[in-house]
Protein backbone atom coordinates (compact mmCIF):
# COMPACT_ATOMS: atom_id res chain seq x y z
CA UNK A 1 0.00 0.00 0.00
CA UNK A 2 1.15 3.56 -0.64
CA UNK A 3 1.56 5.88 2.34
CA UNK A 4 2.45 9.56 2.22
CA UNK A 5 5.32 10.63 4.46
CA UNK A 6 5.54 14.33 5.38
CA UNK A 7 8.66 15.49 7.23
CA UNK A 8 9.29 18.64 9.21
CA UNK A 9 12.00 19.93 11.49
CA UNK A 10 14.78 17.39 12.12
CA UNK A 11 12.98 14.72 10.06
CA UNK A 12 13.17 17.00 7.01
CA UNK A 13 16.86 17.60 7.66
CA UNK A 14 17.46 13.86 7.96
CA UNK A 15 15.41 12.78 4.93
CA UNK A 16 16.46 15.75 2.79
CA UNK A 17 12.90 16.27 1.58
CA UNK A 18 9.56 17.50 2.85
CA UNK A 19 7.45 14.67 1.53
CA UNK A 20 7.42 11.41 -0.37
CA UNK A 21 5.14 8.48 -1.01
CA UNK A 22 6.48 5.07 -0.08
CA UNK A 23 5.19 1.55 -0.55
CA UNK A 24 4.59 -0.09 2.83
CA UNK A 25 4.28 -3.89 2.66
CA UNK A 26 2.65 -4.17 6.11
CA UNK A 27 -0.42 -2.54 7.58
CA UNK A 28 0.65 -0.74 10.77
CA UNK A 29 2.44 2.38 11.89
CA UNK A 30 5.38 0.17 12.95
CA UNK A 31 5.62 -1.19 9.38
CA UNK A 32 5.66 2.35 7.96
CA UNK A 33 8.42 3.38 10.37
CA UNK A 34 10.49 0.38 9.26
CA UNK A 35 10.13 1.47 5.62
CA UNK A 36 11.24 5.01 6.52
CA UNK A 37 14.21 3.55 8.40
CA UNK A 38 15.23 1.44 5.40
CA UNK A 39 15.06 4.49 3.11
CA UNK A 40 16.63 6.92 5.58
CA UNK A 41 18.92 5.00 8.00
CA UNK A 42 18.83 6.59 11.42
CA UNK A 43 15.18 7.66 11.10
CA UNK A 44 14.08 5.43 13.99
CA UNK A 45 16.80 6.81 16.25
CA UNK A 46 15.33 10.29 15.75
CA UNK A 47 11.77 9.14 16.34
CA UNK A 48 11.86 6.45 18.99
CA UNK A 49 12.86 5.98 22.61
CA UNK A 50 12.98 3.00 24.95
CA UNK A 51 15.17 1.00 22.61
CA UNK A 52 12.77 1.52 19.72
CA UNK A 53 9.63 0.45 21.56
CA UNK A 54 7.85 3.82 21.80
CA UNK A 55 7.59 7.12 19.97
CA UNK A 56 9.65 9.74 21.79
CA UNK A 57 7.60 12.33 23.63
CA UNK A 58 9.82 14.96 21.97
CA UNK A 59 8.31 14.02 18.58
CA UNK A 60 4.87 13.73 17.09
CA UNK A 61 3.15 11.75 14.38
CA UNK A 62 -0.14 12.75 12.80
CA UNK A 63 -2.31 10.49 10.65
CA UNK A 64 -4.43 11.92 7.84
CA UNK A 65 -6.99 9.58 6.31
CA UNK A 66 -9.29 10.64 3.47
CA UNK A 67 -12.61 11.85 4.82
CA UNK A 68 -11.46 11.77 8.45
CA UNK A 69 -9.98 14.40 10.76
CA UNK A 70 -6.21 14.42 11.21
CA UNK A 71 -5.31 12.74 14.49
CA UNK A 72 -2.12 12.26 16.52
CA UNK A 73 -0.88 8.67 16.73
CA UNK A 74 1.73 6.97 18.89
CA UNK A 75 0.56 3.36 19.10
CA UNK A 76 2.83 1.34 16.83
CA UNK A 77 -0.05 -1.07 16.17
CA UNK A 78 -2.20 1.69 14.61
CA UNK A 79 -3.63 0.27 11.37
CA UNK A 80 -2.91 2.13 8.14
CA UNK A 81 -4.79 2.10 4.85
CA UNK A 82 -3.70 2.72 1.28
CA UNK A 83 -3.54 6.47 0.66
CA UNK A 84 -3.05 7.48 4.31
CA UNK A 85 -0.52 10.18 5.07
CA UNK A 86 1.77 10.45 8.10
CA UNK A 87 3.30 13.70 9.27
CA UNK A 88 6.44 13.51 11.42
CA UNK A 89 7.55 16.51 13.50
N, C-alpha and C positions, 0 to 999 in steps of 0.2 A: 504494500500500500504506500501511497505517496503522502508524505507529511511535510508541511512547511516549517522551516526553522528560521526564526527571526532573532537576531543577536544584537544586544546593546552592551554598552560599557565594556568591561573586560572580555566579555564573550566575543564582541565584535573585533576587538584587538587581537584576540587569539585566532579566530577563524579567518580574519582578513576580509570579511564581507558582512553586510547587514542581513542578508537573507539568502536562503537557498531551499530547494525542494529535494528531499532525499527519499529513496525507497527504503522502507522499514519492513523487514521480513516478519517481524513479530507483531504483537497487537497491544503492547503496553508502553507506558512511559519509560520503563526500564529498557525496553528494546530500542526505543528511539534514542535514548542516551548512549547506548552501546554503539549505535550507528554513527552518532556525532563523534564519539571517542575514536572510532576507526578512521573517520575522515579527518579529524583534527586531534591527533594524539595530545593528551594532557587536558582535554575538555572536562573529563570527569573530576580531575583534581581541582579544577576551578569551581565546579558545581557542588561536589559532594563533601560530606564529613562522615566521621564515624567509620573510617575504613571503606567508604563507598556504599554505606548502607542507608544513608539519609541525605536529603537535599540540605545543604548548608543554610542556616538561618540568615546568612549574609546575602543570599541570592534569592531569586524568585523565578517561578515558571508560571506562565499563564497559558491556558488552553482556549483556543477559539475554534468552535465547531459551527458549521453553517446552520443558521436559524436559531442559534442558542446564544445566550450572553457569554461573554468572556469570563472565565473563572480561574482563580489561582489553583494550582495543583502541586502537591508534594508527595503524594502516595505513589510509589514506584509501580504499583499494580494498577494504576489508573488505565482503563481501556482507551485505546485510540481507534479512530476510524479513518478510512481513506479520505483525504482532503482536509483533515484537521491541520491546525497550525499551532505551533508552540513558540512562545516568546520567552527568551532567557535574558534576565537582567540581574 
